[in-house]
Each structure stands twice: as C-alpha cells, then as structure tokens.
Amino acid sequence: MRKVWFGWVAFCALTATLGCRAPSPDWNGAWKLNPSKSSFQGPVFTISISADGEYRYGDGNSSFTLRCDGKDRPIGDSRTRVCVKSSATVFDITQKENGVKMSANRWELSADGKVFTSTATVFRPSGSIITSQTISSRLSGSNGFTGQWRDMSYLLRHSDMTLRLDSQILHIGYTNAGQYIDAPLDGVDTAVHGPRAPEGTTYALRTAGRHEFLSLMKRNGKVLTQGSLTLSNDGRTITDSWWNPDRPADKGTLVYEKQ
C-alpha cells in the first residue's frame, strides 16, 4: 500500500497537467446565496453637488460627474452623456457612443426621500436589451439625491450564481444582475459584462488547486480587490471572499449553497 501511495504522488507530480490539480467538476451547477452565513451588507456610495450644480457620484472604487441640464457632454472615446431632470425626484441619464444610444439610467427618489431606485438599461448591437435595478436606502443627507446611500439590492442581484467549467475557462453568471464573466484560469484579465459593471472593470482567476481559485478585480488596470473562491470538500458550498489589498482584515464574504 505504501508503494502504491508514493507511486501516485510521483504520478501527480509528473502529470499535473493531466488533471491531478485540475478544478473539481463539483464547481459546475446552480448556486444559491445564504445571507445568514455571509458577512457582506452591500456597497455604500455618495452623491454630492457642487456650488455650480455639478453632481459627483463615488463609491470608493469609481466615480463620475454629471450636470443635469439636458445637454450632451463628452466623456471621452467618442462617448457622450446627457442628464435630463424630468422632475425634482427623477433624473434620466443617457450615454451614447458615436451618437448611438448605448445605455440609459433612471434615478428616482421615493416621496419621503429615503429610498433611491436606479434602473439601468444596456442596448446591445445585436438588438438585445438588458435591464437591472438597484434599490438603496439613505444613510445620510436629506436634500434630493445628495447624501450617502447603501445598495440594499446587491445581495438580491447576486443571490443566484451559475458556474460552468469549460476547458480552461470558468463561466460565471448572475442571472438577476444580468452579469457574466468568462474567466480563463491562468490569471488573464477579462471583462465583466452587465449593466451594473463599471467601464474598465476586469476580473482575473488563477487555479490554486481543485477546490480554490484566486481572484483579482481591477478597474482601468488598478487593483480594487483580491480574493478567492473556495469550494468545500463535499462540493456543496462555495465561499466567495474579497478584500482591499491595503486592508486585508476588512473582508467581505458571500456563501453559496448548491441547488
């Protein structure tokens, strides 16, 4: 038995590319978020306004500015953005590329000003349309859209996850968010697709054994978070953890269970 064991170890060392460390097939399937076992409450963002009426949105990772005056304004790379103030509680924001409408976003405030609903729509060249919605609760501020907000719908949008291993690619999908990632397993950056994915956002995975992938999330080449996807030994639970490289102790965790 001892000879058999050492023989197997030697075989794995010599033929790792044949599957000894290949990801477990248990990654494949549909997964459901268990909020009670997770430690993430939802991202926080801030909207402020300058003295001359320019709005600024920032979430710690990305930011942009806009003036809600109904005018198309250049934002780089043949793209423009226009914001129309339909009422005191409704903004309609449209983004175009080379004059063609690529996305639209409606901001709406509840009557009491405590709930902020953002409905995003992406228009694809194929003619297909993807729509998603974010519902946030006010943490601070009392005047219109300005203040600090917590995205309460993040967990809902990421409550259902599908994974599929295809050769050297892990296909990750979040149905409720209309988001997907086709991530090579060799650490190459790949685009994050979906109406809520900030422009320039990429995701990279690297295999760390049969039951773990290491991840990097970047925006315009800058690392935002690093983390890991870990599959339990029984293949029934996935733990998605991430943290800012500068604050490794401040970790977010989502726990998924196989359906």
SERO-4910 file (N, C-alpha, C, O; in steps of 0.05 Angstrom, whole numbers):
BEGIN
 pado doro    nc1    nc2    nc3   cac1   cac2   cac3    cc1    cc2    cc3    oc1    oc2    oc3
  Met    A     17    -24      0      0      0      0     17     25      0     11     45    -13
  Arg    A     40     24     15     58     47     17     70     53    -10     72     76    -18
  Lys    A     77     32    -25     89     36    -52     68     48    -71     75     65    -88
  Val    A     44     39    -68     22     49    -86     19     79    -81     16     95    -99
  Trp    A     19     87    -55     15    115    -48     37    133    -59     32    154    -71
  Phe    A     62    125    -55     84    141    -65     84    141    -96     93    161   -108
  Gly    A     75    119   -107     74    119   -136     53    139   -147     58    152   -167
  Trp    A     31    141   -133     10    160   -141     20    189   -137     15    206   -155
  Val    A     34    195   -116     45    222   -112     64    229   -134     63    251   -145
  Ala    A     82    210   -141    101    215   -163     86    219   -189     94    236   -206
  Phe    A     65    204   -194     49    206   -218     37    234   -220     38    247   -242
  Cys    A     26    244   -198     14    271   -198     35    292   -204     30    311   -218
  Ala    A     58    289   -192     79    308   -195     88    310   -224     95    331   -234
  Leu    A     88    287   -238     97    286   -266     76    293   -286     82    300   -309
  Thr    A     50    290   -278     29    293   -297      7    312   -287    -17    307   -291
  Ala    A     15    334   -275     -4    353   -263    -23    363   -285    -47    368   -280
  Thr    A    -13    367   -309    -29    378   -330    -51    358   -339    -69    366   -353
  Leu    A    -49    334   -331    -69    314   -339    -93    313   -319   -111    297   -323
  Gly    A    -92    329   -298   -116    330   -281   -113    327   -252   -133    329   -238
  Cys    A    -89    321   -241    -86    317   -212    -94    342   -197   -105    340   -175
  Arg    A    -88    365   -209    -95    390   -196   -116    405   -211   -121    429   -206
  Ala    A   -129    392   -230   -150    405   -245   -173    411   -227   -179    396   -208
  Pro    A   -188    433   -232   -211    440   -216   -231    418   -214   -236    404   -234
  Ser    A   -243    415   -191   -263    394   -187   -288    399   -204   -296    423   -207
  Pro    A   -300    379   -215   -325    383   -231   -348    392   -213   -369    400   -223
  Asp    A   -344    391   -186   -366    400   -168   -370    430   -169   -390    439   -159
  Trp    A   -352    445   -183   -357    473   -186   -382    478   -204   -396    498   -200
  Asn    A   -387    460   -222   -409    464   -241   -436    463   -227   -440    447   -209
  Gly    A   -454    480   -237   -481    479   -227   -493    506   -219   -481    527   -224
  Ala    A   -516    504   -206   -531    528   -197   -526    531   -167   -527    511   -152
  Trp    A   -522    556   -158   -515    561   -130   -533    583   -119   -540    602   -134
  Lys    A   -541    581    -94   -559    600    -81   -545    613    -57   -533    599    -41
  Leu    A   -547    639    -56   -534    654    -34   -549    648     -7   -573    648     -6
  Asn    A   -533    643     14   -544    641     41   -536    666     56   -514    667     67
  Pro    A   -554    686     57   -546    712     70   -539    709    100   -522    724    109
  Ser    A   -551    690    114   -545    687    142   -517    678    148   -506    682    169
  Lys    A   -504    665    128   -476    656    131   -456    675    119   -432    671    121
  Ser    A   -467    696    106   -450    716     92   -445    740    110   -460    745    129
  Ser    A   -424    755    104   -417    778    121   -417    804    106   -405    824    116
  Phe    A   -430    805     83   -430    830     67   -457    843     68   -477    829     62
  Gln    A   -459    868     74   -484    882     77   -493    897     51   -516    903     48
  Gly    A   -474    903     34   -480    918     10   -462    943      8   -455    954     28
  Pro    A   -455    951    -17   -437    973    -21   -449   1000    -13   -474   1003    -15
  Val    A   -432   1019     -6   -441   1046      1   -430   1065    -20   -407   1063    -28
  Phe    A   -447   1084    -29   -438   1105    -48   -447   1132    -38   -466   1134    -22
  Thr    A   -435   1153    -49   -441   1180    -42   -447   1197    -66   -433   1194    -86
  Ile    A   -467   1214    -65   -473   1233    -86   -472   1261    -73   -485   1266    -54
  Ser    A   -455   1278    -85   -453   1305    -75   -458   1325    -98   -459   1317   -122
  Ile    A   -462   1350    -92   -466   1370   -113   -450   1395   -106   -449   1404    -83
  Ser    A   -437   1406   -127   -420   1430   -123   -437   1455   -123   -461   1454   -128
  Ala    A   -425   1477   -117   -439   1502   -115   -451   1510   -143   -471   1524   -144
  Asp    A   -437   1501   -164   -447   1509   -191   -465   1487   -204   -470   1488   -228
  Gly    A   -473   1467   -187   -493   1448   -197   -483   1423   -209   -499   1409   -222
  Glu    A   -457   1416   -206   -447   1391   -217   -449   1369   -196   -439   1372   -174
  Tyr    A   -462   1347   -204   -464   1324   -187   -439   1306   -189   -428   1303   -211
  Arg    A   -432   1294   -167   -410   1275   -167   -418   1250   -152   -428   1250   -130
  Tyr    A   -415   1227   -166   -421   1201   -155   -394   1187   -149   -376   1187   -165
  Gly    A   -392   1174   -125   -368   1159   -118   -374   1137    -99   -390   1140    -81
  Asp    A   -361   1114   -104   -366   1090    -87   -340   1080    -75   -339   1057    -64
  Gly    A   -319   1095    -77   -293   1086    -66   -276   1072    -87   -251   1071    -84
  Asn    A   -289   1062   -108   -274   1048   -129   -276   1063   -156   -257   1063   -171
  Ser    A   -299   1076   -160   -303   1090   -185   -318   1116   -179   -332   1118   -158
  Ser    A   -317   1135   -198   -331   1160   -194   -337   1172   -222   -324   1166   -241
  Phe    A   -357   1189   -223   -362   1205   -247   -378   1230   -239   -389   1231   -217
  Thr    A   -379   1249   -257   -393   1274   -253   -414   1278   -275   -411   1267   -297
  Leu    A   -434   1293   -269   -454   1300   -289   -469   1325   -282   -471   1332   -258
  Arg    A   -478   1339   -303   -495   1363   -299   -522   1356   -311   -524   1348   -334
  Cys    A   -543   1359   -296   -569   1352   -305   -583   1376   -318   -601   1388   -307
  Asp    A   -572   1383   -342   -582   1407   -356   -593   1400   -384   -599   1418   -399
  Gly    A   -595   1374   -390   -605   1366   -416   -586   1369   -439   -594   1366   -462
  Lys    A   -561   1374   -434   -541   1377   -455   -523   1353   -457   -514   1342   -437
  Asp    A   -518   1344   -482   -498   1322   -487   -470   1333   -480   -462   1354   -491
  Arg    A   -456   1318   -463   -429   1327   -456   -409   1304   -461   -415   1281   -455
  Pro    A   -386   1310   -473   -366   1290   -479   -355   1278   -454   -349   1292   -435
  Ile    A   -350   1251   -454   -338   1237   -432   -315   1220   -441   -305   1203   -426
  Gly    A   -305   1225   -466   -282   1211   -476   -288   1188   -494   -310   1176   -492
  Asp    A   -269   1181   -512   -272   1158   -530   -297   1159   -546   -312   1139   -548
  Ser    A   -304   1182   -558   -327   1185   -576   -354   1180   -561   -374   1174   -573
  Arg    A   -353   1183   -535   -377   1179   -519   -387   1205   -507   -372   1223   -502
  Thr    A   -413   1206   -503   -426   1230   -490   -446   1220   -470   -455   1197   -470
  Arg    A   -452   1238   -451   -472   1232   -431   -490   1256   -428   -481   1279   -427
  Val    A   -516   1252   -426   -536   1273   -422   -554   1266   -398   -562   1243   -396
  Cys    A   -559   1286   -381   -577   1281   -359   -601   1301   -361   -597   1325   -364
  Val    A   -625   1290   -361   -649   1306   -362   -664   1305   -336   -669   1283   -326
  Lys    A   -669   1328   -324   -683   1329   -298   -713   1329   -304   -725   1350   -308
  Ser    A   -725   1305   -304   -754   1303   -310   -771   1315   -288   -792   1326   -294
  Ser    A   -762   1314   -263   -775   1327   -241   -755   1328   -218   -732   1321   -221
  Ala    A   -763   1339   -195   -745   1341   -173   -736   1314   -162   -716   1312   -149
  Thr    A   -751   1293   -169   -745   1267   -158   -738   1246   -180   -735   1223   -174
  Val    A   -736   1255   -205   -730   1237   -228   -709   1249   -246   -713   1271   -257
  Phe    A   -686   1235   -249   -666   1242   -269   -664   1219   -290   -665   1196   -283
  Asp    A   -663   1227   -315   -658   1207   -337   -631   1213   -349   -626   1234   -360
  Ile    A   -613   1192   -348   -586   1195   -357   -582   1176   -381   -587   1152   -378
  Thr    A   -572   1187   -403   -568   1171   -427   -539   1173   -436   -528   1195   -436
  Gln    A   -527   1151   -443   -499   1151   -453   -499   1141   -482   -512   1121   -488
  Lys    A   -484   1155   -499   -482   1148   -527   -453   1144   -535   -434   1154   -522
  Glu    A   -449   1129   -556   -423   1125   -568   -425   1130   -598   -441   1116   -611
  Asn    A   -410   1149   -608   -412   1157   -636   -441   1164   -644   -451   1158   -666
  Gly    A   -455   1176   -625   -483   1185   -629   -504   1163   -626   -528   1169   -628
  Val    A   -495   1139   -620   -514   1116   -617   -519   1111   -587   -500   1109   -572
  Lys    A   -544   1109   -579   -550   1105   -551   -541   1077   -542   -549   1057   -554
  Met    A   -524   1077   -521   -513   1052   -511   -526   1043   -485   -528   1019   -479
  Ser    A   -533   1063   -468   -545   1056   -442   -562   1079   -432   -559   1102   -441
  Ala    A   -580   1072   -414   -598   1092   -402   -601   1085   -373   -601   1062   -365
  Asn    A   -603   1105   -356   -606   1101   -328   -626   1121   -316   -622   1145   -320
  Arg    A   -646   1111   -303   -666   1129   -290   -662   1129   -260   -662   1108   -247
  Trp    A   -658   1152   -248   -655   1155   -219   -682   1165   -209   -694   1184   -220
  Glu    A   -692   1152   -188   -718   1160   -176   -716   1160   -146   -705   1142   -134
  Leu    A   -727   1181   -134   -729   1182   -105   -758   1176    -96   -777   1184   -109
  Ser    A   -760   1163    -73   -786   1158    -61   -797   1185    -51   -782   1205    -48
  Ala    A   -823   1185    -45   -836   1210    -36   -823   1221    -11   -821   1246     -7
  Asp    A   -814   1203      7   -802   1213     32   -772   1217     30   -759   1225     49
  Gly    A   -760   1212      6   -732   1217      1   -713   1197     14   -689   1201     15
  Lys    A   -724   1175     23   -707   1155     38   -699   1131     21   -681   1116     28
  Val    A   -711   1128     -2   -705   1105    -20   -698   1116    -48   -712   1132    -59
  Phe    A   -676   1106    -58   -665   1114    -84   -665   1090   -102   -652   1070    -97
  Thr    A   -681   1092   -124   -683   1069   -143   -669   1078   -169   -675   1099   -180
  Ser    A   -650   1061   -178   -636   1066   -203   -641   1043   -222   -635   1020   -216
  Thr    A   -653   1049   -245   -659   1029   -265   -641   1032   -289   -643   1053   -303
  Ala    A   -624   1013   -294   -604   1015   -316   -612    997   -339   -621    974   -335
  Thr    A   -608   1007   -363   -614    992   -387   -591    994   -406   -581   1016   -412
  Val    A   -582    971   -416   -560    969   -435   -571    960   -462   -585    940   -463
  Phe    A   -564    974   -483   -573    968   -510   -549    955   -525   -528    967   -528
  Arg    A   -553    931   -535   -532    916   -549   -535    919   -579   -557    922   -589
  Pro    A   -512    917   -594   -513    919   -623   -531    897   -635   -543    901   -656
  Ser    A   -533    874   -622   -550    852   -632   -580    858   -629   -596    844   -641
  Gly    A   -586    880   -615   -614    887   -611   -625    878   -585   -647    886   -577
  Ser    A   -611    861   -570   -620    852   -544   -616    875   -523   -599    892   -526
  Ile    A   -633    874   -503   -633    895   -482   -631    881   -455   -645    862   -449
  Ile    A   -614    892   -438   -611    882   -411   -618    904   -391   -608    927   -393
  Thr    A   -636    898   -372   -644    917   -352   -640    906   -324   -646    883   -319
  Ser    A   -630    923   -307   -628    915   -279   -634    939   -261   -634    962   -270
  Gln    A   -640    934   -236   -649    955   -218   -635    953   -191   -630    932   -180
  Thr    A   -627    977   -181   -615    979   -155   -633    995   -136   -643   1016   -144
  Ile    A   -637    985   -112   -653    999    -92   -635   1004    -68   -624    986    -56
  Ser    A   -632   1030    -61   -614   1038    -40   -629   1053    -18   -648   1067    -24
  Ser    A   -619   1051      6   -631   1065     29   -612   1088     38   -588   1085     37
  Arg    A   -624   1110     47   -608   1133     54   -594   1128     81   -606   1119    100
  Leu    A   -568   1135     82   -552   1133    106   -548   1161    118   -546   1165    142
  Ser    A   -546   1181    100   -543   1209    109   -553   1228     87   -558   1220     65
  Gly    A   -556   1253     95   -566   1273     76   -597   1274     76   -610   1255     85
  Ser    A   -607   1296     67   -637   1299     66   -647   1315     42   -671   1320     40
  Asn    A   -628   1323     25   -635   1341      3   -632   1327    -24   -610   1324    -34
  Gly    A   -654   1318    -36   -653   1305    -62   -636   1281    -63   -636   1264    -44
  Phe    A   -620   1278    -85   -604   1254    -88   -578   1255    -72   -564   1235    -69
  Thr    A   -570   1279    -62   -545   1281    -48   -546   1267    -21   -566   1267     -8
  Gly    A   -523   1256    -14   -522   1241     11   -507   1215      8   -496   1210    -13
  Gln    A   -506   1200     29   -494   1173     28   -515   1152     28   -535   1154     42
  Trp    A   -511   1131     11   -531   1111      6   -519   1083      8   -495   1079      2
  Arg    A   -535   1064     17   -527   1036     17   -544   1020     -3   -568   1021     -2
  Asp    A   -530   1006    -21   -544    990    -42   -554    964    -28   -539    946    -22
  Met    A   -580    964    -24   -593    941    -10   -599    918    -29   -605    896    -21
  Ser    A   -597    924    -55   -605    903    -75   -582    887    -85   -586    869   -102
  Tyr    A   -557    894    -77   -534    879    -86   -537    849    -80   -531    833    -98
  Leu    A   -545    843    -56   -547    814    -49   -569    801    -65   -566    777    -72
  Leu    A   -591    815    -71   -612    803    -87   -602    798   -115   -607    777   -127
  Arg    A   -587    817   -127   -577    813   -154   -557    791   -156   -553    778   -177
  His    A   -543    785   -134   -523    764   -134   -532    739   -118   -515    723   -109
  Ser    A   -558    736   -115   -568    714    -98   -567    687   -114   -566    666   -101
  Asp    A   -567    688   -140   -566    664   -156   -542    665   -174   -538    684   -190
  Met    A   -525    645   -171   -500    643   -187   -499    617   -202   -505    596   -191
  Thr    A   -490    617   -227   -486    593   -242   -456    592   -250   -444    612   -258
  Leu    A   -445    568   -248   -417    564   -255   -415    541   -275   -429    521   -273
  Arg    A   -397    544   -295   -393    523   -314   -363    523   -322   -353    543   -333
  Leu    A   -350    500   -318   -322    497   -326   -322    487   -355   -335    467   -362
  Asp    A   -307    502   -372   -305    494   -400   -275    495   -408   -265    516   -414
  Ser    A   -263    472   -407   -234    470   -413   -219    487   -392   -219    481   -368
  Gln    A   -207    509   -401   -192    526   -383   -205    553   -377   -192    573   -373
  Ile    A   -232    553   -378   -248    577   -372   -270    570   -352   -283    550   -354
  Leu    A   -274    588   -333   -296    586   -315   -317    607   -322   -311    631   -321
  His    A   -341    598   -330   -362    616   -337   -378    622   -312   -389    604   -299
  Ile    A   -380    648   -305   -394    656   -281   -418    673   -289   -414    693   -304
  Gly    A   -441    667   -279   -465    683   -286   -482    690   -262   -486    673   -244
  Tyr    A   -492    714   -262   -510    723   -241   -536    732   -255   -538    754   -266
  Thr    A   -556    714   -256   -580    718   -272   -594    743   -264   -602    759   -282
  Asn    A   -598    748   -239   -614    772   -230   -600    798   -236   -613    819   -238
  Ala    A   -574    797   -240   -558    822   -246   -554    825   -276   -545    847   -284
  Gly    A   -560    804   -291   -554    806   -320   -524    808   -325   -515    820   -344
  Gln    A   -508    795   -306   -479    798   -307   -466    771   -312   -475    750   -303
  Tyr    A   -444    772   -328   -429    747   -332   -400    753   -337   -392    775   -345
  Ile    A   -384    733   -331   -355    734   -334   -345    708   -346   -352    686   -336
  Asp    A   -329    708   -367   -317    685   -378   -287    686   -371   -271    697   -386
  Ala    A   -280    675   -348   -253    679   -337   -234    656   -343   -239    633   -335
  Pro    A   -212    661   -359   -192    640   -362   -180    634   -334   -180    650   -316
  Leu    A   -169    609   -332   -159    601   -306   -129    605   -303   -116    594   -285
  Asp    A   -118    622   -320    -89    627   -319    -82    656   -310    -59    665   -314
  Gly    A   -101    670   -298    -96    696   -287    -98    719   -307    -91    742   -301
  Val    A   -108    714   -331   -111    735   -352   -135    752   -345   -157    741   -339
  Asp    A   -133    778   -346   -155    796   -342   -176    793   -363   -170    791   -387
  Thr    A   -202    792   -355   -224    790   -374   -246    810   -365   -248    816   -342
  Ala    A   -262    818   -385   -282    839   -379   -305    827   -362   -312    804   -364
  Val    A   -316    845   -346   -341    839   -331   -363    851   -347   -364    875   -351
  His    A   -383    834   -355   -405    844   -372   -430    847   -356   -436    831   -338
  Gly    A   -445    868   -362   -471    872   -349   -476    901   -345   -458    918   -345
  Pro    A   -502    908   -341   -510    937   -339   -499    951   -315   -498    976   -315
  Arg    A   -491    936   -294   -481    949   -270   -450    947   -268   -439    955   -248
  Ala    A   -437    936   -288   -408    934   -287   -396    960   -296   -399    968   -319
  Pro    A   -381    974   -278   -368    999   -286   -349    995   -310   -336    974   -311
  Glu    A   -347   1014   -327   -330   1012   -350   -301   1008   -341   -292   1020   -322
  Gly    A   -287    991   -355   -259    986   -349   -255    965   -327   -232    961   -318
  Thr    A   -277    953   -318   -275    932   -296   -267    906   -308   -279    896   -327
  Thr    A   -246    893   -297   -237    867   -305   -235    848   -281   -233    857   -258
  Tyr    A   -235    822   -288   -234    801   -267   -214    780   -276   -214    773   -300
  Ala    A   -198    771   -258   -178    750   -265   -179    728   -245   -182    732   -221
  Leu    A   -177    703   -254   -176    679   -237   -151    663   -242   -141    662   -265
  Arg    A   -141    651   -221   -118    633   -224   -124    608   -206   -131    611   -183
  Thr    A   -120    585   -218   -125    560   -204   -105    557   -181    -81    560   -184
  Ala    A   -116    550   -157    -99    545   -134   -104    517   -122   -101    512    -98
  Gly    A   -112    499   -140   -118    472   -131   -146    464   -141   -160    480   -154
  Arg    A   -155    440   -134   -181    431   -143   -204    446   -131   -226    446   -142
  His    A   -200    458   -108   -222    470    -93   -218    499    -87   -231    510    -70
  Glu    A   -200    513   -102   -197    541    -97   -187    556   -122   -170    546   -138
  Phe    A   -198    580   -126   -189    599   -146   -181    625   -132   -195    633   -114
  Leu    A   -159    637   -140   -151    663   -130   -161    684   -150   -159    680   -175
  Ser    A   -171    707   -140   -183    727   -158   -171    754   -155   -160    761   -134
  Leu    A   -173    770   -176   -165    798   -176   -186    814   -191   -193    807   -214
  Met    A   -196    835   -179   -215    853   -192   -200    880   -197   -189    891   -178
  Lys    A   -201    890   -222   -187    915   -228   -206    934   -242   -227    926   -254
  Arg    A   -199    959   -241   -213    979   -257   -192    996   -271   -175   1009   -257
  Asn    A   -192    996   -297   -172   1010   -313   -144   1003   -305   -126   1020   -303
  Gly    A   -140    977   -299   -113    967   -293   -106    969   -264    -86    957   -256
  Lys    A   -121    983   -247   -114    986   -219   -129    965   -203   -153    961   -206
  Val    A   -115    951   -185   -127    930   -169   -146    942   -148   -138    960   -133
  Leu    A   -171    933   -149   -191    942   -130   -193    922   -106   -192    930    -83
  Thr    A   -195    897   -113   -197    876    -92   -182    851   -101   -179    846   -125
  Gln    A   -172    836    -82   -163    809    -87   -179    791    -70   -191    799    -50
  Gly    A   -180    765    -77   -197    747    -62   -194    718    -70   -175    711    -83
  Ser    A   -214    703    -63   -214    674    -70   -242    663    -72   -260    673    -59
  Leu    A   -245    643    -88   -269    626    -89   -260    599    -78   -242    586    -89
  Thr    A   -274    590    -57   -266    564    -45   -290    545    -44   -311    552    -36
  Leu    A   -285    521    -54   -305    500    -55   -300    481    -31   -278    472    -27
  Ser    A   -322    475    -16   -319    457      6   -312    429     -3   -316    422    -27
  Asn    A   -300    413     14   -292    386      7   -315    369     -3   -311    351    -20
  Asp    A   -339    373      8   -362    357     -1   -375    368    -26   -394    357    -36
  Gly    A   -365    391    -37   -375    402    -61   -402    415    -59   -416    419    -79
  Arg    A   -411    422    -35   -437    433    -31   -438    462    -24   -459    475    -25
  Thr    A   -415    474    -19   -414    503    -11   -391    517    -24   -369    506    -26
  Ile    A   -396    541    -34   -375    559    -44   -374    584    -27   -395    596    -22
  Thr    A   -350    591    -19   -346    616     -4   -330    636    -22   -308    630    -30
  Asp    A   -343    658    -28   -331    679    -44   -322    701    -25   -338    715    -13
  Ser    A   -296    705    -23   -284    725     -4   -268    745    -20   -255    737    -40
  Trp    A   -268    770    -11   -252    790    -24   -244    812     -4   -258    816     16
  Trp    A   -223    827    -10   -213    848      7   -196    867     -8   -184    860    -29
  Asn    A   -194    891      2   -176    911     -9   -147    903     -2   -142    898     22
  Pro    A   -128    903    -21   -101    895    -14    -89    912      9    -71    902     24
  Asp    A    -98    937     12    -88    954     33   -102    949     60    -93    958     81
  Arg    A   -125    934     59   -140    929     84   -148    899     84   -172    893     83
  Pro    A   -129    881     86   -135    853     85   -153    843    107   -167    822    103
  Ala    A   -154    857    129   -172    848    151   -201    855    147   -219    844    159
  Asp    A   -206    874    128   -233    883    122   -244    866     99   -243    874     76
  Lys    A   -254    843    106   -261    823     85   -291    820     82   -306    820    102
  Gly    A   -300    819     57   -328    813     51   -330    783     43   -312    772     31
  Thr    A   -352    771     51   -356    742     46   -384    736     37   -403    745     51
  Leu    A   -387    722     15   -413    711      7   -411    681      7   -392    670     -4
  Val    A   -431    668     18   -431    639     20   -454    628      3   -478    635      7
  Tyr    A   -448    611    -16   -468    599    -34   -470    569    -29   -451    555    -22
  Glu    A   -495    559    -32   -501    531    -28   -511    519    -54   -527    532    -69
  Lys    A   -503    495    -60   -511    482    -86   -540    475    -86   -552    467    -66
  Gln    A   -552    479   -109   -581    474   -113   -585    447   -126   -608    439   -131
***
